[in-house]
């Protein structure tokens, strides 16, 4: 079935309920030889010299596709598929299978100040940072709230700030070592599901009373903080103000034997016992350790952004420039990725523009997945092939729609193919426009381009001669 939808913004989920309350996928592995034919993944160094995709319609080495609850991102209930109904089980006690317009997810209301939200939205505020326990449980912060996500369920964590600042960062080592920071100078530690800026003696953890913007560490006894007045360090016993600057430090990264802080017109580097300050034009808004003893930094100048690398002497060199506003860096699958406004992220000369009206505020790599934290409750995961989002938007013209089943709707929109699942949306990005989408089953989806056809086999896209 084909439809034309002009300049449509598709909003998959409601973010807020008017209810009042008291406060209170892994992807299935594929054959390594077949991955080289993936069209939606950015080129690696081996393929960078040749952008042509080798046609291949031989599927005999592919692990057989099997419809599963994991594929549909379903946690409970029955899912209607092209081959019948899947039973995805029941939810834990205290949770419901689906609520409001959310289907096939174990849901619970998350309430604050009388307003309630429903999973897969934790709430409607902008998300800034998150981190994970080894078991996959997550902690993350908005400007005004700390959340945990254990399994399917979101929880508000009660907190005590120094003087009512905004949360900026969170770092997790284990359940006994969860720290957050805030713009009022608070450093907060989690204990008994309460995160506080005060220690057991009633003293402030933080030695400063002004903004703290990012945390980074290698162990519970080796944590650094980027602050308005310089760099702080925690040795497992107390926080100390180890390096003072007269410029605001926005970000911090640890690269083996040296530490890099970046801020407003400044790079500061600790090499041994010595700190080096270097002045530069523009502001460092994000830093990340890459590899081979180097740190990458995002340098913002007016309406442009530049990705640079910094060595242990504070010397830097430019890697590439970006048009527009970018906010955060990540190092993922060998690439330095910059995240920006409107769901855009980039690596070297490759840009993925998903045209989502949400801004990327934070990244975290966990278990081989790049997790994205954004504005208005937006959370997404990027695996190098698809972007899976808890919100579904597109801006442009949908030229074709194909319903593989009631639980899997496919759309062609300019250079994007979207798959709408019961509670999330997958985005596939290409370097060329898709004029039609059609299929025979969930493991045999075709995208027609101006020069040929693509086939999705349940794992990835590749070029084929014809359906």
N, C-alpha and C positions, 0 to 999 in steps of 0.2 A: 504494500500500500504506500503510495506516495502522497506527500502533502507539501505545500509551500507555506512556510511560516516566516513572515517578514519581521525583522528586527525584534525578535522575541527574546525576552528574558524569562528563562524557565527556573522557577523557584521550587525545588523538590520538597522541602520540609518546612513546616512552621517552626519558628525558633522560640516562640513564647506562648505560654498558656495563660489565660486570665485567671486560673485557679488561685485561690488564696490558701496559704498554709503557714503554719508556725515555722520559725527558724529551725531550724533544726539542721591473614590468609596467606596464610602462607600459600604462595603459588606452587602448583605441582611441578616438580623438576622436569626439565626437558633435556634431550640429547644435546651435548655440547656442540656437536657439529652443526646442528640445526640453528643454533642461536645466531650464527653469523649471518643468517638470512633475515634477521629481524629488521623490519622497516621502521618501527616506531622508536627504537632506541638510538641514542646519539652515537655517531661514529667513534670508534676507538682509534688509536694511532695506526693500527694495521689497516683499517679500512678508510682512513681519512684521505688518502691520496686518490681514491676512486669512489665517487659517489654513486656509481651505477650499482643497482642491486641485481645479483645473479638470480635469474628466474629458476624456480625449483618447485615442481608440483609433485614430488615424490615424498609421500608421507610414511613410507614403510618403516622408517627408523624412529618415528615419533611414538612416545609412550601413549597408549590409547587414552583418549579423553573420556572422562567419566563425570557426568553431572553430579554435583555434590552440594551439600549445604554450605561448605566453605566457598565454593565457586560463586554462589549467590549471596554470599555474606549473610547468610541466615543463621540465627542462633536458636530458633525455636519454631514450633508450629509446622504447618504444611506449606510447601512451596509448589505452585503450579508450574510445571515445566512442559516442554514439548513432548517429552516421553512419558508423562504422567506426574503423579504427585510424590514429592519427597517429604518424608517425616523427619523433621529436624529436632525433635525432642521437646522437653519441658524446661522451664526456667527454674533457677534456684528459688527457694522459699523467700517470699517477700517481694518478688518481682513478677511483672506481668509480661505475657507474650504479646507485644504490640500495645500501643496506647496512642490515642488521638489518631494522627495519620501516619504513624510509624508501624511498619509491618515486619514480622519475623525477626524482631529483636527483643531481647529481654530488657524491659524498660522499667524505669522508676523515676519519679519526679525529683528534680533537684530544685530546692526552694531557697530563696533568700529574700528577706524583707517583704514577704507576702507574695512574691512573684515566683512562678514555677516554670521550669523547662523540662523537656523530655529528651532522654537519650534517643538518637545519637548526637544531639546538641547538648553539651554540658551546661550551657547558658548562652546568653546573647552578647556578652562582653567580648572584647578583643583578647585573643590569647597571645602571650609574649614569649613564653619559654616552657619547655617540658623536659623531663628526664625519666629514666626507667629503672626498675629493679630487674634483677636477672630473670625473674619469673614472668616478666612482661607487664607487670603492674606499673602504672604511670602516675607521676605527679606533675602538675602544671599550674601556671599562674596567669591570671588576668591582671588588670591594673588594681582590682579591688578584692580579689578572691584567690584562695589557694584550693585546688581540687586534687583529689586522688581518683584514679580509675582502677578498680580491682575487678578483673574479669570484665563483665559487661556493665558494671554499676559505677556511676559517678557519685562522689561524696564531697560535700563541703567540708573543709577543715577550718575549725574556729582558730582565730589568731589574735595576737596582741602586738600592735605596732608601737613605735616610739612616740609618734605624734601625728599619725594619720596619713602617711605617705602612700604612694602607689607601688605595688609589687613590680619588680623588674626582671628577676632571674630566679632559677631554682636549680639545685644540684643534688643528686641522689647517689649514694654509695651502697647503703643497705637501709633497712627499716629504722635503724637507730642513728643513722647519719644522713638526715635530710635537712638541707639548709636553703633558705630563701633570702632575698635582699629586697630593699625598698628605697624609695627616693627620700625618705626622712632620715636616712642613715642607719636603718634597722638591719641587723643580721639576725635571722630568726631560725631556731632549731626546733624540729618536730619531736614531741614526746607525748605519748598517750593520746594521740589524735588531736593534739593542740600544738600549734606552732607559735612560738613566742620569742620576743626580742630580749627577754630576761632569763638569766640563768637561775639555778636552784637557790642562789643566795639573794636574788632580787636585783642583781646588777645587770647592766646592759652588756650583751655580748660584744657589741660594736664599740670601738674606741673613738668613733667620729659621730658627729651629729648632722652630717649633710649627706647628700645623695650617694647611693651605691647602686651600680648599674649592671654589673655582670659578675658571675662566679665561674671559676674554672679550677679544677683540681685533679690530682692523680690518685689520691688516697684520702681517707678521713683526716689524716694528720698533715696534709699538704694541700691546702685550699687557698687560692688567691681571689681577691676582689678588686674590681675596677671602681674607683670612687671619684667624687668631685675633687678631692684633695690629694689624689695619688693612688697608691697601691697598698692594700691590706693583705695580711697573711695569717692563716690559722695553722698552728703546729700540733693540733690535737688537744691542746690545753687552753690556749687563749688566742684571741685575735690581736694583732699588733699592726700599727701604722708604719710599715717598713720603708716606704718611699713617698716623700711629699713633693707635690708639683703645684704650680700656680695655675695650671690648666686642667680642665675636666677630663678625666679618663673614662671613655665609654665602654671599652672592651678589653678583654684579657685572654691570652692564649699561652699555653705551656708547651715548649718544644724541647723535650729532653732536658738538657743542661741549662737552657736559658728561657726567660719569660719575656713576653712582649705585651705591652699595654699601648692602646691607641686611643687618641682623644681629639680634642679641638685644637687642630694645628700642631699636634705633637705625636711623636713616637717615643716611647720610653722602653728601654731594654735592660734586663738584669742578666749580666754575664758573670757568674761567680758572685763575689760580694759587691760588685760595682754596678751602678745604674747609669746608663747613658741616655740623655735626652736629646732628641733631634727635632728641629722645627721643620714643618712642611706646610705647603699651601693646601688648604682644604681640611676636612675633618675625617678622622678614622672612625667609622661607625660600627665596624665589626672586624674581628680577627679570628683565625682558625689555624690550628696546626695541620700541616699537610703531610709531608714526608721528607726524608733526607735532611732533617734538621732545619726545616724552613717553616715560616709562618706566612700565611696569606692575609692580606688586610683589604678592606673595602674603603676606598678613599672617595669621599663625596665632595663635589665642587658644583655649586649651584644646581643646574639641571642635568649634570652628567655625573657618572660614577666611573671609577677606575679600580681595577683589581691589581694589587701590587704584591710582591713578596719581600720579606724582611729577613735579614740574616742576624747572626748573634752580635754583630757590631752595630746594629741599627741601620745598616745600609739597605736601601730598597731599590727595586727596579720594577718597571711597569710590565704587566702581562697583557692586559687588554682593557679597552675602554668600552663603556656601555652608555647608550642614550637613555635618559630617564632616571627615575629615582629608584635606587636599590637599597635595601635595608640590612640584609644579613648574608653571611657566608656559611657554606658547608663544604666539607671535603668528602666526596662520595664516588666510589668506584674509580678512583684515580683522577677525578676532575674537581676543580674548584668551582663550586656553583654559587651564583649570586641570586638571591631572591628579592623581588621588587613588588611594586604596586600592581594591582589588577591581575594577580595570579601569573606574573611573568617571572621565569627564571632562566638563567643563561650560564653557559660554560664555554670559554674561549669564544669562537665565532658562531656557536650554536645557541639559538634562542628558542625557548618554548613559550609561546604566548597562548594561554588557555582562555584568555578574554573573560576571566572570572572577576566580578566586581568585589574582590577581596584582596587585601594586601598581605604579603608575607612578612611576618614579624620575627619568626624564629624557625630554626632547623634543629633536628636531632637525629643522628644515625643510630639505629638500634636493630640488631638481628638482620642486617642486610637491607633494611628499608630506610629511606629518607623520610622522616616524619616532618610535617609542615604545620606550623601554628600561625593562624592569621586573624584578621579582623572579623568582628561580628560572629564569633563562635566557630570560625572555619577551621576544620582540621582535615588534613589530607596526607596520603602516603604515596611516595614515588618509588618504583622499583626499577627504573631505567626503561620500562616498556609502557606502563600506564600510570596515570595519576588517578588514585581512588579518593573521592571526596565525600564528606558527609553532607555537602550541599551541592545542588545541581543548578548551574546557570549556563546560558550561552547567549552571546550577543552576535547577531548576524542573521543569515538565512539558512533554514534547514531545507535542503533540497530533496531529501528522501527519508522515509521511515520504514523500518522492517521490524515486525514483531516475531521474534523467535519463539516466544511464549509469553503468557501474561506477566511473567517475572523478569523478562529480558527484552527490552525495547532498544533498538539500534537507530541512531540518527546520523546522517551525513550533514556536516555544517562547515562549509569552506574547506579548510585543511584539517579539520577535526572529525573523528568519529566518536560518538558518545554511546555508551551502553548504560541504560537506566535500569538499575536493580531495585529490589524492594525497599532498600534503605540507604542506598548510596549510588554514586555515579562514577563510571570509569571513563576517563578521557584518553584518547589516543591521538597523538600529534604527528603530523607528516609535513614534509617540505613541499607538498603539492596539494592541489584541491581534490576533494572527493566529490564526484558528481552523482553517485548513486550508491545505495547500500541494499543488499539483498542476501538471501541465504537459503539453506536447506535444513539446517539444524544448528544447535548451539555450537558445535565444533566445525561448522562449515558456513562461515559468514564471509561475504564478498564485498569489497569496496571497489567501485569502478572509478578509475581516474581518466584523464583525457587521453592517456596513451595505453591503457591496459587495465588489468585487474589485480587486486590484492586478495589474499585469502587469510582468514583467521581460523586457526585450527583448535582453538580453546586455550592456546598458550601464547602465541605471538602471530604477527602478520608477516607474510612473504609475498613476493610477486609470482603470479601464475599466468598461464596463457589465456585461459578463459574458464568460466564456471562449468 
